[in-house]
Amino acid sequence: MENRSTMMEQPRRQLTRRAIVGGAAGLTGAGMLVARARRAGAQATPEVVGTVQVGLITSQSGSLQSYGEQYLTGFAIGLDYATGGTGVANGYQIETTIRDDGGVPDTAVAAARDLIGQGFRILGGSVVSGVGLQVAPIAEQNQVLFISGPAATDGLTGINPYTFRSGRQTYQDILTAASFLETLEGQNVLVFAQDTAFGQANVAAVDAVFGAEGATVDSLLVAQDALDFAPFAAQILDRAPDLLFVAWAGATATAMYRSLDNQGVLEATRVVSGLDQRSSYPIFGPAAGQISFLSHYIYQAPENEANQFLIDRLAEAGTVPDLFMPDGFSGAQMVVRAVSETGGEDVDAMIAALEGFAFPGPKGDYTVRPEDHALLQPMFQVRLVQDGDEFEPEPITTLSPEAVAPPIQENW
């Protein structure tokens, strides 16, 4: 599926400049929010000397559709933030074309090849690790810039000089998880995850980090399309780990955690997991207090201008930032940096402009590490607290970018 930013068919996609400046008719949710904000206070459009096309390949269907929508919302608001509401970077109008990969690598590769064939020099957007790992080599083969989104696999870091990331990676999650524990010496750790690139990356990272500190690491991997989790809960109880690290993504998280709770897993062992998107909060119920949560992002933790900009924009639509909106926001900031410094044509120059780029984003201070294009950024320890029928996260600790920096991957 293709959606240019001039099209008006689907409200959730109407978040880029050209979809909004003509008026708010047909816009809902975040799209209406951005439209109102632009009319109220956007700067006058500066002189335009050229146009740069950016292709965003992400999930607008499939199990990670919500992640893709969060990424696109964040990208649109981040583009506003970075361009003063004009969509213009140093005289170059940034236009976006969105393609739905459905979470399928082959679909994403076909979309990438098609966009590249049309002359696109900048691609971004992956929320699925397996998709990012397939698109990155296409970017290298065709010498175009690829700024991946929430896809967390460590394999994207240092994969080639043309690939960057606008989100965190698994190793940063694992270092955050390790910060909860006083010692790992002699502990038996079980990683419970989906049998995907994301899950496998978590197993490798836990083994690297926890194993190095003296823990014995084992894994229990589950097919991504599994729906019955009771047998796996029984296996966890049989293995009796000292610590269960849960790495999960997508719509089956509710059923998975309910099964762990019903089978008594959450009471039998210490559980550490990443806090997922807001819609997942109720799945924990009373068990929330039994889980130690690492967090990529909760909007209540960072206190900075970019995060407040994101909060304020979404507040007008009656909502709040969700887990992967910062990844879209920072992705837009990186696109604006690349375009404003180079005009968006010379890919080698765009790479040079991004390497070492340090900037304030919604999570805090980010730095693109020159050696392997890892995106250094803060991470968070949080708790999930019940307030009546609702759950809200509360920040415990902010870990500095240096404290959770992954090892350098010098692959080129």
N, C-alpha and C positions, 0 to 999 in steps of 0.2 A: 504493500500500500504506500501511496505517496501523498504527502500533504505539503504544499507550498504555503509559506506564511501569508500569502495573499488570499488563501481560500478560507471560506467561512462555514464549512459544513458541520464541523464538530467542535463544540465549545471548548473541550479540554485542550485542544491543540492551538487555540487562538491566543497565544501568549507572546508572540513576537511582534515587532513594531508594525509591520505592514498590515497585520490582522486587526490592529487596534486604532490606528490614527484616523481611519475613515469614519469612526463612530462606534458606539457600543451596541448597536442592534444585534441581537442574537447571542451576545456574550453572557456567560454565567460564571459564578464562582470566581476563581482566580483571574480569569480573563476580564470579567467586569471590573474587578478590583484594579488591575493594571490600567484599564481604560480610564477609570475615574481619576486615578492618581496622575496620569499623564495630562489629562485635560486641566487638572487643577494646578499643576506646578512644573510641568516639563519645560526644559529650556527650548528656545527656538532652534529649529534644525539648522545646523551649521552648513556651510557650503560643502556640497558633495562633489568629489572629484572622481569617484569610482565606486564600484560595488564589489563586495566580496561575498561569495556564496559559501555557506557552511552547511554541511550535511550531518544531521543528527540521526543516527541509527540506534533505535532503542526499542524496548518492549512496550507496545500499546495494546498488546493482547498476550495471552499466555499466563503462566503462573506468577510471573514477576511484573505484571502490568502495572500494579500500583507503584512499584519502584520506578518504572519508566515515567509514569505521570509526575511523580515527585521530582525526578530529575528535570523534566521539561519545564515544570513550574519554576523551579529554582533557576534554570538557565535564563528564562525570560526576565525574571526579576533581577538576576545578576547582571544581565545585559543592560537593563535600565540603570542599575547602580553604577556600572562602569562607564556608561556613556552619557550620564546626566539625563537619561530619558529620551535620548535622540536616536539611539541605534547606530550612531555614526562614530567611528574611531579614526581620529586624525584625518577627517575628510572622506573616509571610506564607509559607505553604507553597508551594514552587515545584514544579509538576508539569510534565512534558514529554510531548509527543506527537511522535513521529518519523514523517516521511513520506519515502518513497523517491522521488527525482526521476529516478533512472536516468540522470542527466546530461543530461536533455532539458528545455529551457526551458519548453515548453508544459506538460509534466507538472508542473513546479515551480509555474508560474503557476496551474494548476488547483488544486494543493494549497494554495497561499497563499490563493486566493479562498475555498476551502472552510473553512480554518481561521479566516480573518477572519469569515466568515459565522457561525461558531460562537461568535464573541465573543473570539477571541484578540487580544491587544493587543501581543504580542511575538513576532517571528519571528526565526529565525537559521538558519545552517547551510550556506550555499552553498560548495561546493568547486569548482564549474565557473564560469568567468568569465561565459560566456554565460547561465547560469542567474541569477547575481547581477544581471546587467544587465537581465534581464526582471522579476525579483521586486522590485527597488528601486522602479520606477515604481508598481507595485501598492501598495507600502507607502505611498508618498506619496498616491496617489489615495484610499486608505482611512484615512490618518492613523494608521498603526500603526508601531511601532518595528521596524526591521530591522537586525540585527547579523549581517552576512555573515561567513563563515568564511575558509577558505584561498583563495577566489577572488581572484586576484592582479591582475586588470585595473585599470589606473589609472582607468578610467572610473567606478568605484564611488566614488572619492574626490570629494566635493563634488557628487555627482549630485543630491541633494536633502537637506533638513534631517532626514529621517526615517531615513536610511541611515548606518550606522556599519560599521566592519570590525574583526574581532578578529585578523586576520592581517596580513602585510606586503603591499605592493603592488609591481608590476613595477619602478617607478622606483627603489625601494630596492634591488632586485636589481642594476639596472644601475649605480647608484652604487657598489655593492660591487664589481662587476666592474671598473669603471674604476680602483678603488684598487689593482689589481694592476699597473697600467701606469705607467711613468714619463712617457711622452708619447704622444699620439695624433696629433700633427701629421703630416700626410702619409700616414697609415696607411690601408690599404684594409681595411674591416671588413665581413664577411658575416654576416648573421643567418640561421641555419638553424633553422626553427621550424615548428610545425603551423599550418595555415591556420584558426585559431580566434581567438576574442576574446583569449585569452591570448597566442597567438603574435603577433597583430597589435599588441597592446599592447607586446610586447617590441621589435618593429621600431621603433615610434614612440619608445619610450624610449631605445633605443640611438642612434637618429638625433638625438634631442634632446640627449643627454649627450655622446656621442662626436663627433657632428657639430659641436657647439659648440666642441670642442677641436681642430678642424682635420682630423678623419678623414672619409673618404668612406665612406658607409654604403650597402650594398646588402642585398637579402634574397632568400632562397630558401624559399618557403612550400610545405608539403606537406599534402595532404589528411589529415585526422585518421585516416581508416580505411586509409591506405596501409600495405602490408605488405612491399613490396619496395623496399629503400632503396639498392640498388646504383646505379641510374641517378642518384640524387641525389648520391651520393658522387662519381660521375664528374663531375657538374656542378661540385661544389665544387673538385675538382682543376683543372678547366678554368679556373675563375675565379681560382685562385691567390691567395686573400686573405692579407693579412699576419696577420689575426686572424679566427678563426671563433668567433662567439658562438652557442652552442647553447641553445635554450630549448625544453624538451620536457616533456611530462607524460603519465603513463599507462603502460599495459601494453606498448606497442610500443617503449619505450626500449631494451630489451635487444637487439632485432633491429636497431634503428637504430645503436646504438654498435658492435655487432659488424660491421655493414657498413662503417662509417667506418674501423674498425681494419683490416678485411680489405683494403680498397681503398687503404690507406696514407695516409688523410687525417690521422690523428693524428700522423704523422711529418712530413707535408709542411707543416704550418702550426701556429701556436700556437692552442690551443683553450681557451676559457674557458666554463665551464658552471656551472649551479647543481647542487649535489649533491642528488639525489632521495632518496626513501625508502630505508630500509635494505635492502629486498629487491633494490634495483637495484645495490648495491655490487659484486657479483661480475661484472657485465657488463663492467666496464672491464678486468679481468684485468691483465696486465703494463702495459697502456696507462694505468693510473691515474696513474702518475707523470708522464705527459705532459700532463695536464690540470690547469689552474688552477681550483680550485673555490671558488665563493662558496656560502655556506650561509645559509639562513633559520634553521636550528636544528640543532645536534647536542647531545645531552644532556651531552657531556663538556666543553662550553665554559662555560656559565654556572655561577657558584657563588653560589647564593642559596637561601633557605628554600623558595620555591615550587617551584623546579626539583628540590630534594632531596625534597620531598613527592611530586612526580610520579615520581621515580626509585624511591623507597622503595615506593610503592604497587605499581608494576609489577614490582619485584624479587620480591615475594612470589608473583607468578604466573610467575616464571621468564623475564621478558622485560624489555625496556628501552624508554624513550620513543622514538617515531619522529617523523618530520618535522613532521607537522601536529597532533600532540597539544597543543602549546602554544596553537594557535589555538582549539581547543575549550576549553582551560583558561581562557584569557583571556576568551573569550566568556562563560563562566559567571561569571567575576568581574564582567564588565560587566552581566550580567543581575542579579546580586545587588546591585550598586550601584544600578541603576535601580529595583529593587523595594524595597530597604530605604529609599531616600530618598523614595519616592512611593506605595508600596502597589501599584504596577503597573497603575494605571487611567488616570491622567492622562498622556497621551503627551507633551504639551508639557513637563510637569515632568520626565519621564524623560529627554528630550532635554537639558534644562538640567542635569540631574544628571550626565550623561555628558560634556558639553562641558567640556574642561579637566581631566577626571578623570585623575589621575596615580596609578599603582599599581605595586607590584612583582609581576611575573609570572615564569613559568619562564625567559624569555629575559633578564630583567633589568628595567630601569625602562621602563615604558610611559607614554605621555601621549596622550590623545585631543585632537588639535588642534581648538580651537573653531571656527576659520574654515571648515574643510572636512571635519572628522571623520577626517582621516588619522590612523592609529595610529603614532605615532613609537616606535621600538624599536631595539634593537641588531641588527646583522648581523655575519656572521662570514666570515673567510677560513679555509679549512681545506685539509688535504691528506688523501688517502686512501692508507692504508698497508696493505700485505699482511703478515699474520702467519700463516704456514702456509697453510692453505686458506681463511682468513678475511680479510676486509677491515674495517678500522675507521678512522673519521676522527679526525684530530688537529687541534685548533685551532691556528691560526697567529696571527691577530689578531682582536680584537673591535672593531668600528667602533661608535662612539657613536651614539645616536639622532639627534643633531644632524648628524653627518657624513654620514648617508644620508637626511636629511629631504627628501621630495619638494617641489617648488614648490607653493605654496598655490593651490588651485583655488577661487576665490570665485564660486560659481555661483548663490547665492541672496542 
